[in-house]
Amino acid sequence: MTHGHDPDRWELVFASAERKKWRGMTRRVALGMVVVSALACLAAVGFLVIERNQLAAAQAEHSVMTALGEKHDEAVAAEEARKKKARAEANAARLAAAQDARARQEANTKAQAAGFTPSPTADSEVFYKHLDGDCSTMLGCAWLGLAVARDCPSGVYVAANLESADGVVVSYANAITGALDPEHASAVELKFPQGGSDGYTYRVTDAHCM
């Protein structure tokens, strides 16, 4: 057996080694492609998760901003309603005050035209005028006619001082009438505990609805 150079044999050896080399490289390339594919899938999943998280955060922020906007709108509407109500109440109060002032002026005008004087304590509601009349007792007295601009179902309280010529109060009297209304006047006698004289006069100090 000869151990010389055998070209065919060495070619077979080199060819087998080359094939092993290429098979190894192919396996490495295939493994690399699998790893790259896996990494790409993981990256895609990661991006999807991030995108979903961002979407959820945006939706949550939108919900919060919407709720805040609705609360702000409700607060603005409530404030506008409060201001509108306050303006309406103020206008109604001014209108009522103006109507009351006109009514008082008309009542004063009518009462004074009929010879009545507005009460010192219930101006434009109760009016009085002096009447001539005989006293029911030996004591001094004063007769008053009373009229009202509104209903006084419990009557009118009236009081007067008896005064000397220099304004000194020497006696006092009061009385309460029956129910009065604008359609009916009344006369009342004030009886002074101390009899009057020609030098004394009386002055009404109060007249109001009970």
Secondary structure, DSSP 8 states (H G I E B T S, - for coil): ---S--HHHHHHHHHHHHHHHHHHHHHHHHHHHHHHHHHHHHHHHHHHHHHHHHHHHHHHHHHHHHHHHHHHHHHHHHHHHHHHHHHHHHHHHHHHHHHHHHHHHHHHHHHHHTT-EE-SSSTTTEEEEEE----SSSSEEEEEEEEESS-BTT-EEEEEEEE-TTS-EEEEEEEE---BBTTB-EEEEEEESS---TT-EEEEEEEEE-
